[in-house]
Amino acid sequence: MTVPGRRSSTFSRLLRHGFTDPSAAERLLDLPELAALRDDPVLLDALGATADPDLALRGLVRLAEAQPETERGTFTTTLLSAKPFRDRLLGVLGASEALADHLVRHPKDWETLVTYEAVDLHPGVTEFEHGLAEATDPVALRVAYRRCLLGIAARDVCGTTDVAQTAAELADLATATLRAALALARAAEPVDAAQCRLSVIAMGKCGGHELNYVSDVDVIFVGEPAEGADEAKALQAATRLASHLMRICSETTVEGTIWPVDANLRPEGRNGPLVRTLSSHLAYYQRWAKTWEFQALLKARPVAGDPELGSAYVDAVSPMVWQAAERENFVTDVQAMRRRVVDNIPVDRVDRELKLGPGGLRDVEFAVQLLQLVHGRSDATLHSGSTLDALAALAAGGYVGRADAAQLDEAYRFLRAMEHRIQLYRLRRTHLVPEGEEDLRRLGRSLGLRTDPVAALNKEWRRHASVVRRLHEKLFYRPLLDAVAQLAPGETRLSTKAAGQRLEALGYADPAAALRHLEALASGVSRKAAIQRTLLPVLLGWFADSADPDAGLLGFRRVSDALGKTPWYLRLLRDEGAAAENLARVLSAGRLAPDLLLRAPEAVAILGDPEGLKPRGRDHLEQEVLAAVGRADDAEQAVAAARGVRRRELFRTAAADLIDSYGTEDSPRTSDPGALVDRVGEAVTDLNAATIAGALRAAVRAEWGDELPTRFAVIGMGRFGGHELGYGSDADVLFVHEPREGVDEQEAARAAARVVTEMRRLLQVPTTDPPLLIDADLRPEGRSGPLVRTLASYGAYYRRWSLTWESQALLRAAPIAGDPDLGRRFIELIDPLRYPAEGLGEDAVREIRRLKARMESERLPRGADPTLHAKLGRGGLSDVEWTVQLLQMRHGWAEPGLRTTRTRAALFAAHAAGLIPTEEAQTLDEAWVLATRVRNAVMLVRGRPGDTFPSEPRELAAVGRYLGYAPGHVGEMVDDYRRITRRARAVVDELFYGA
């Protein structure tokens, strides 16, 4: 008895087992037809394992009701006692309303699911022919066909067969059905049958052995006169037989239809004769056929009728199929076909279109077929009508990367499984993903997604479609496929004319040089050359997306020459999804990163590691550098190792910066330029600090062993101290020392001076690695003063002689190497100077303003455009930094947030303290970030520092691409720079000059 207001235990169990309408299910379970089943403990488990338990239970009730009274006991007993039968029957009832309808109309057909012998697991054409053998008319053929289909569906939904095996079984059933239909037509027209030989050639998915549950079966008919028969009369007879066969399969009867037989792939389509002789077919293909017709013939397979004639047809047309890629405009034709298919999908359906939409099944099939036709001329292993078999062969031959092939295979199988289950429900021909919650839930559960099936289905579908879309574009629109397709049989060279034209169209300024690089990379028959031929079209497209494709290709050749014999290099580029695109971006974006890479090409491995582009912290770098210094035999070798680490880390930083600035197929370009600037500044500062620490250790160890006679610290100044170094920045520093107890001051001073001199020498010794220039001009007395002073000497100087500009310069001072305690005490010494108590007096403010104005008039290079000079120009770095530094010196004593060496941090602190309004702070920040990025871009593009936009068009375009401007928009970039910096200068005039 159920307590009022409380759910019954059955209701709760039904909910747990996946029923969406437990109340209705309870009522169904109480029906007398299920009396023998309702108490069975495993029935609910079996129903709950189906795609749609509610649907399965409704179907079970209908089937039980349809059983004759005398048979119902046998049915229920079998259902209870035979688990394999129970799983298959309920699995079908929970997935297919149409097959439930069939079982209700033919109540004894459930018995076909009871047998479970080896031959029942994977039947072929022979078994299906046996299953159809008793059909003597079209209606009986439909019933027998559905009975066979019942077994296929049961194996499918229970996981006995995978999606490829299911598709093959459906194709075999179609083959047996076409043979049975032809036999019925022959029996009905014996005179016609005696006059002709007729062969049925399966095309499309049936020919490829990968048919859907509900699909047109594409065929071509080939006819010949029987011995002694008139050809014209024989063809008329063959046409009548073919038409009768099509009606038997296609017409709707009381048992519905089987599937439409579509002969529109024949020569001339609907306008051509339904049946032709073999010679007529060949004459048409040799003279009139279009590219798409050869692509369609790739799947041709004789399935019914005269086997010798069918084999002769396939043997005759096959060579033409594999020569189709030599036709003029072959790739262009195929790509245009693909675009037309997509363009013809109604807009409201494109997002639900499983077959024809972007990332759909047709994308995979087109890409695979195109690659088969291009490469199948010289590689017979690619001659397969099955998409998945051909994909596996493409991977085995090196035409598709194994990882790409595996992802495509997985995605194709998932999408085909979705298509199968969508069609199975009502046995209707559709490729649209349903919109209703109930339909999506059943679909998701049928694919094994039981936890939140709707959300999980959408996620998996979008993921696989995204994979297909990305890989299809890489494979299908490979920019040089039409050049490869012009290869004559047996040739290994790219066609010079076609490749040159294509390269020119892609933006290569020197196609002849590009072709020489391609020949050097892709010639030969080795697996290495095969992989290069696969990679190059994709890479060339990425190079073409840059401002300097020629430089990208040249860099790729140089890296490949250096690393071509290492086993991991090409495998990395082919199999690690992002590595090849990352390399392409880095090689074609300017000179700095390729130069750094070519000095040690093995650093290319960084580009394939998801963690490889993240900057290493200072502690990690310093540990690595000091360990390398410790292993070295002398100071020069030690610093060479340290500089090698610096070069590698510069490459890592530049590569990450370029990749994030350009964006890739998988991740869009970074939308926060300030974050990129901060990351570069921090990373370059850290690696320079670690390098200086290594040089210091090497210089000390070479002459003094483990300990210098004086404590020694290196203080970063300017951008170095501010953690704002760019790629081309010098290292501004101060050197400070303090004699150890008992050491003579003169001896300590000499030791400190020798260390400084040796460090500067070691860091500038000519090697393959970029030098690190040490600039100590911000020291007391400038170039006239000693390079290194004691802490006490600094204190005496600053107390007595220090000028306002020196206090301003000390705003950026931060210890970066050497004795940490000495560095800390140096900072304690200078804090009162840079953050004076009660702030700056008016005289000091006027002095700073006067000095800034003089610098603007005297230091800007002659002929430089003041509106475009990133450092000293209007609204540039100097304007913003002096404005922020004036605020720090005036208010730093009272606002702790202003006591930072970093420009942006100080600017944000000033805004937080109410010293700068929000809009003005944003204006200054935007200008400072942009000017910094322009300087970084110039160094990345030209390989040498610069403060103004390049004048050479390609270099200017490369700067534009780095800053996020599309090709042809450099004028817009320059206008934007002037506008942003003009607004910044207006803020500077107000805040700095008090205008």
Buried (B, 14 or more C-beta within 10 A) or exposed (E): EEEEEEEBEBBEBBEEBBBBBBEBBBEBBEEEBBEBBBEBEEBBEBBBBBBBBBBBBBBBBBBBBBBEEEBBEEBBEBBBEBEBBBBBBBBBBBBBBBBBBBBBEBBEBBBBBBEEEEEBEBBBBEBBBEBBEEBEEBEBBBBBBBBBBBBBBBBBBBEBBBBBBBBBBBBBBBBBBBBBBBBBBBEBBEEBBEBBBBBBBBBBBBBBBBBBBBBBBBBBBBBBBBEEBEEEEBBBBBBBBBBBBBEBBBEEBEBBBBBBBBBBBBBEEEEBBBBBBBEBBBEBBEEEBEBBBBBBBBBBBBBBBBEEBBEBBBEBBBEBBBBBBBBEEBBEBBBEBBEEBBEEBEEEEBEBBBBBBBBBBBBBBBBBBBBBBBBBBBBEBBBBBBBBBBBBBBBBBBBBBBBBBBBBBEBBBBBBBBBBBBBBBEBEEBBBBBEEEBBBBBBBBBBEBEEEBBEBBBEBBEEBBBBBBBBBBBBBBBBBBBBBBBBEEEEEEBBBEBBBBBBEEBBBEBBEBBBBBBBEBBBBEEEBBBBBBBBBBBBBBBBBBBBBBBBBBBBBBBBBEBBBEBEBBBBBBBBBBBBBBBBBBBBBBBBBBBBBBBBBBBBBBBBBEEEBBEBBEBEEBBEBBBEBBEEBEEBBBBBBBBBBBBBBBBBBBBBBBBBBBBBBBEEEBBEEBBEBBBBBBBBBBBBBBBBBBBBBBBBBBBEBEEEBBBBBBBBBBBBBBBBBBBBBBBBBBBBBBBBEEEBEEEEBBEBBBBBBEBBBBBBBEEBEBBBBEBBBEBBBEEEEBBBBBBBEBBBEBBEEEBEBBBBBBBBBBBBBBBBEEBBEBBBEBBBEBBBBEEBBEEEBBEBBBEBBEEBBEEEBEEEBEBBBBBBBBBBBBBBBBBBBBBBBBBBBBEBEBBBBBBBBBBBBBBBEBEBBEEEBBBBBBBBBBBBBBBBBBBBBBBBEBBBBBBEEEBBBBBBBBBBBBEEEBBEEBBEBBBEBBEBBBBBBBEBBEEE
